[in-house]
Amino acid sequence: MSDSIISLIPFMSDSLISLIPFMSDSLISLIPFMSDSSHLSHPLHVITPSYLSHPLHELVARFVSLIPFMSDSIIFAGLFDIWGTCEQFLRMLQGDEDEHAVLLVNYFLHLEKKAWLLLGTAIPEGRTAYVITQEGGDFWIWNASTGEHFRRGDSHCPVTAIHCLVNAENIWANIQPHCQPCRMQFDLTNTKNWKPFFCRAFPNPGLSSVQPAQLLYYPTDQTYVIDLQDRIETTLKRKVMDWRPRSITRWNRYCMKTFRTLLVELEEARGHGLQQKHCDELEKVLGAYKMTGFPINMPDSELDMIVEAVYATGVHNTENRDVEFALAVHVHPYPNSVLSIWIYIASLVKKR
């Protein structure tokens, strides 16, 4: 481990917080994690054209959110918070909020958006990393691990305090009286509200980026995707039957076929304007059955975690002797083996 520690900034008027992420065996500053905006291109050039009807910034946020979340305390047990580069993150296909946020902000910079890495506090994460972008006269705060974004005044925004903002040029410490996003000013040139780390007295020495010159993307093996989809569906159907040892489990094949079609559309639409179409697709089923169930979407996960997520729905918990079940799985591949897993499960009881 290097003996050189880059002490960053006291960024609250009444507190001093150390911001020293490091990778491998050397402590480094935050700025080298930000790439030249011309470098880290997003993978959307290999995504099917049907997805390009959505805004690019939402698509890249979706891609980043589908990389599985894994805490550094699990990956690097016993060590301090380690930040991997974007290349390492895509190769390992797991990381915490830091890696998700750094990749997303670099994608946004490539799209020529005004974007900063946000370090602060959020619920339920505690100290964490988000991304903030300027959208016209407003600012959006992005949870890179989920793909969600919130306007700075949104009461549902999980960020409760912003401590500093980072881009490839500088680090700005929040020295305003307030740290809640809705009560802050975001003019970074106002030194009464934001304290820059680099200034005239201490100019940026021109730190080089630790990010690669470019990220490499490759198509995901379609055979693996189909096999995984079949394995998940077979396992879940068997588990549903195991969870109902005293009852016969009947499967409604027509409804399962409908679910498979819907899951493909849900991934493509990503929830935008699909509610009426969803109801229309289910009309024949809902006309004859009372249906209880819903779709689940998650990144690639261990099979036990997928089983646990389905069990937690409680859809199998019914004593009705006439109940039927429907279950379908769709796995959508993105580049570099990033997967979106959809599961639709429901119980069906004939209307009298």
C-alpha positions in Angstrom: 0.0 0.0 0.0 1.3 3.4 -0.9 2.5 5.8 1.8 1.0 8.7 0.0 -2.5 9.7 1.2 -4.4 12.3 -0.7 -6.3 14.2 2.0 -9.2 15.8 0.2 -11.5 18.3 1.9 -13.5 19.3 4.9 -16.8 19.6 3.1 -19.3 20.5 5.8 -19.1 23.6 7.8 -19.0 21.6 11.1 -17.5 18.3 10.0 -14.5 16.7 8.4 -15.1 13.7 6.3 -12.3 11.7 4.7 -12.9 10.8 1.0 -10.1 8.5 0.0 -11.1 5.7 -2.3 -8.3 3.4 -3.4 -7.8 0.5 -5.8 -5.4 -2.3 -5.9 -2.5 -1.4 -3.6 -2.3 2.4 -3.9 -4.4 5.2 -2.5 -5.6 7.6 -5.2 -7.8 10.6 -5.6 -11.3 10.8 -6.9 -10.6 12.7 -10.1 -8.6 10.0 -12.0 -11.8 7.9 -11.9 -13.4 10.4 -14.2 -12.6 9.8 -17.8 -12.0 12.1 -20.7 -15.6 12.4 -22.0 -14.5 11.2 -25.5 -13.4 7.8 -24.1 -15.8 5.6 -22.2 -18.4 5.1 -24.8 -21.6 3.3 -23.8 -22.6 -0.1 -25.3 -25.8 0.9 -27.1 -24.3 0.5 -30.5 -24.8 -3.2 -30.1 -28.3 -3.0 -28.6 -31.2 -3.9 -30.8 -32.8 -0.9 -32.6 -36.2 -1.4 -30.9 -34.6 0.1 -27.7 -33.3 3.2 -29.3 -36.7 4.9 -29.1 -35.9 5.6 -25.5 -33.6 8.5 -24.4 -30.0 7.4 -24.5 -29.4 8.6 -20.9 -32.2 6.4 -19.6 -30.9 3.4 -21.6 -27.3 3.7 -20.2 -28.8 4.1 -16.7 -30.8 0.9 -17.3 -27.6 -0.9 -18.5 -25.6 0.2 -15.4 -28.4 -0.7 -13.0 -28.5 -4.3 -14.3 -24.9 -5.0 -13.2 -25.3 -6.9 -10.0 -24.8 -5.1 -6.7 -22.2 -6.5 -4.3 -20.8 -4.7 -1.3 -17.1 -4.2 -1.0 -17.3 -5.7 2.5 -18.1 -9.0 0.7 -15.9 -8.7 -2.3 -12.9 -7.4 -0.4 -13.5 -8.7 3.1 -11.4 -7.0 5.8 -10.2 -4.2 3.6 -11.2 -0.6 3.3 -13.5 0.8 0.6 -11.9 -0.2 -2.7 -12.9 1.5 -6.0 -12.5 -0.5 -9.2 -12.1 1.1 -12.6 -15.0 0.8 -15.1 -13.1 -1.9 -17.0 -12.7 -3.9 -13.8 -16.4 -3.4 -12.9 -17.6 -4.6 -16.3 -15.2 -7.6 -16.1 -16.2 -8.7 -12.6 -19.9 -7.8 -13.2 -20.4 -6.8 -9.6 -19.8 -3.8 -7.5 -21.3 -1.4 -5.0 -22.8 2.1 -5.4 -19.4 3.6 -6.0 -18.6 1.5 -9.1 -22.2 1.9 -10.4 -22.0 5.7 -10.0 -18.6 6.1 -11.6 -19.6 4.1 -14.7 -22.8 6.0 -15.1 -21.3 9.5 -14.7 -18.6 8.6 -17.3 -21.3 7.4 -19.7 -23.2 10.7 -19.1 -20.0 12.7 -19.8 -19.6 10.7 -23.1 -23.1 11.8 -24.0 -22.0 15.4 -23.3 -24.3 15.8 -20.4 -23.4 18.1 -17.5 -22.8 15.5 -14.9 -21.0 15.1 -11.6 -20.3 12.3 -9.2 -22.3 13.0 -6.0 -20.9 11.9 -2.6 -23.3 12.2 0.3 -25.8 10.4 2.5 -28.9 8.6 1.4 -31.6 6.3 2.8 -31.0 3.4 3.3 -27.4 3.3 2.2 -25.9 5.9 4.6 -22.7 7.3 3.0 -22.9 6.7 -0.7 -22.3 7.8 -4.2 -24.9 8.9 -6.7 -24.8 10.9 -9.9 -26.3 14.4 -10.5 -27.0 15.9 -13.9 -28.1 19.3 -15.0 -31.4 19.1 -17.0 -32.1 22.6 -18.3 -32.7 24.7 -15.2 -33.2 21.7 -12.9 -31.0 19.0 -11.5 -31.7 15.3 -11.5 -30.2 12.9 -8.9 -29.6 9.4 -10.2 -29.3 6.2 -8.2 -26.9 4.3 -10.5 -27.6 1.0 -8.7 -31.3 1.1 -9.6 -31.5 3.3 -12.6 -34.0 5.6 -10.9 -33.7 9.4 -11.0 -35.3 12.1 -9.0 -35.6 15.8 -9.3 -33.7 17.6 -6.6 -37.0 18.8 -5.0 -38.7 15.4 -5.1 -39.8 14.3 -1.6 -39.1 10.7 -2.6 -35.5 11.4 -3.4 -33.4 9.1 -1.1 -30.4 11.5 -0.9 -30.7 13.4 2.3 -27.3 15.2 2.2 -24.9 16.3 -0.6 -21.4 16.7 0.7 -19.4 17.2 -2.5 -19.5 17.0 -6.3 -16.7 15.6 -8.5 -15.9 15.8 -12.2 -12.7 15.3 -14.2 -11.6 18.9 -13.4 -12.3 19.5 -9.8 -13.9 18.5 -6.5 -16.4 20.9 -4.9 -17.2 20.8 -1.2 -20.6 21.9 -0.1 -20.1 24.6 2.5 -23.7 25.9 2.4 -25.7 26.0 5.6 -27.9 23.2 4.2 -27.0 19.9 2.6 -30.5 18.7 1.6 -30.8 18.8 -2.2 -34.0 20.8 -2.2 -32.5 23.5 -0.1 -29.2 23.9 -2.0 -27.9 26.1 -4.7 -25.9 24.4 -7.5 -23.9 27.3 -9.0 -20.4 25.8 -8.5 -18.8 29.1 -9.3 -20.2 30.6 -6.1 -17.4 30.1 -3.6 -19.7 31.1 -0.8 -21.6 27.9 -1.3 -19.0 25.6 -2.9 -15.3 25.3 -2.0 -13.2 24.0 -4.9 -10.3 21.8 -4.1 -8.3 23.1 -7.0 -8.1 26.9 -7.3 -5.7 29.7 -8.4 -3.5 29.1 -5.3 -3.5 25.3 -5.8 -4.1 24.6 -9.5 -5.0 21.2 -10.9 -1.7 19.4 -11.7 -3.3 17.5 -14.5 -3.9 14.2 -12.9 -4.1 11.4 -15.5 -7.1 9.1 -15.5 -6.9 5.6 -14.3 -9.7 4.6 -16.6 -8.9 2.7 -19.8 -8.7 4.5 -23.2 -11.9 2.7 -24.2 -14.2 0.0 -22.9 -14.6 -3.2 -24.9 -18.0 -4.7 -25.5 -19.0 -8.2 -26.8 -22.3 -9.9 -27.4 -23.7 -12.2 -24.8 -23.8 -15.9 -25.6 -27.4 -16.5 -26.7 -27.2 -20.2 -26.1 -26.3 -19.5 -22.4 -29.2 -17.1 -22.1 -31.8 -19.7 -23.4 -30.4 -22.4 -21.2 -30.5 -20.1 -18.2 -34.1 -19.0 -18.9 -35.2 -22.7 -19.1 -33.3 -23.6 -16.0 -34.8 -20.7 -14.0 -38.4 -21.5 -15.1 -38.0 -25.3 -14.5 -36.6 -24.6 -11.0 -39.3 -22.2 -10.1 -42.1 -24.4 -11.2 -40.7 -27.3 -9.2 -40.3 -25.0 -6.2 -43.9 -23.8 -6.4 -45.0 -27.4 -6.3 -42.7 -28.2 -3.4 -44.2 -25.2 -1.5 -47.7 -26.8 -1.8 -47.0 -30.4 -0.7 -50.7 -31.1 0.2 -52.2 -29.7 -2.9 -52.2 -30.4 -6.6 -50.5 -27.6 -8.6 -52.1 -27.1 -12.0 -50.5 -24.9 -14.6 -52.5 -22.7 -17.0 -50.6 -23.0 -20.3 -52.5 -20.3 -22.1 -51.8 -17.8 -19.4 -48.1 -18.8 -19.3 -47.9 -18.2 -23.1 -49.4 -14.7 -22.6 -47.0 -14.0 -19.8 -44.0 -14.8 -22.0 -45.2 -12.3 -24.6 -45.8 -9.7 -22.0 -42.3 -10.1 -20.4 -40.6 -9.4 -23.7 -42.7 -6.2 -24.1 -42.0 -5.1 -20.6 -38.3 -5.2 -21.1 -38.5 -3.3 -24.4 -40.9 -0.7 -23.0 -39.3 -0.6 -19.6 -42.7 0.4 -18.2 -43.3 3.4 -20.5 -46.9 3.6 -21.7 -47.5 -0.1 -21.4 -50.2 -0.2 -18.8 -53.2 -0.3 -21.2 -51.5 -2.7 -23.6 -50.7 -4.9 -20.6 -54.4 -5.0 -19.6 -55.4 -5.7 -23.2 -53.1 -8.7 -23.4 -54.5 -10.1 -20.2 -58.1 -9.3 -21.2 -59.0 -12.9 -22.1 -57.4 -14.3 -18.9 -59.1 -11.6 -16.7 -62.4 -12.2 -18.3 -62.5 -15.8 -17.1 -60.2 -15.8 -14.0 -59.6 -13.7 -10.9 -55.8 -13.2 -11.2 -53.4 -12.5 -8.3 -49.8 -11.9 -9.3 -47.3 -9.6 -11.0 -44.0 -9.4 -12.9 -40.6 -9.2 -11.1 -37.5 -7.8 -12.7 -34.0 -8.2 -11.4 -30.4 -8.3 -12.5 -28.5 -11.6 -13.0 -28.6 -13.3 -9.6 -27.8 -16.6 -8.0 -30.6 -19.1 -8.5 -31.3 -19.2 -4.7 -31.9 -15.5 -4.7 -34.4 -15.7 -7.6 -36.2 -18.5 -5.8 -36.3 -16.5 -2.6 -37.7 -13.5 -4.5 -40.6 -15.6 -5.9 -41.3 -17.2 -2.6 -41.5 -13.8 -0.9 -44.4 -12.9 -3.2 -46.6 -15.4 -1.4 -48.5 -16.1 -4.6 -48.4 -19.8 -3.9 -50.1 -19.4 -0.5 -53.7 -20.2 -1.4 -56.0 -22.9 0.0 -58.5 -22.7 -2.9 -58.8 -26.2 -4.4 -59.6 -24.8 -7.9 -56.6 -22.6 -8.2 -54.3 -22.7 -11.2 -50.9 -21.1 -11.6 -49.0 -19.4 -14.4 -45.3 -18.8 -14.4 -43.0 -17.5 -17.1 -39.4 -16.4 -17.3 -37.7 -14.1 -19.8 -33.9 -13.4 -19.8 -32.9 -10.4 -21.9 -29.2 -10.2 -22.8 -27.2 -7.0 -22.9 -23.6 -6.8 -23.9 -20.8 -8.2 -21.7 -23.1 -10.8 -20.1 -25.3 -8.2 -18.4 -28.7 -9.8 -18.0 -32.2 -8.6 -17.2 -34.3 -11.3 -15.6 -38.0 -11.1 -15.7 -40.4 -13.5 -13.9 -44.2 -13.3 -14.1 -46.1 -15.4 -11.5 -49.8 -15.5 -10.8 -52.5 -17.6 -9.3 -55.8 -18.0 -11.2 -59.3 -18.8 -9.9 -62.2 -19.2 -12.3 -64.9 -16.7 -11.9 -68.3 -18.1 -11.1 
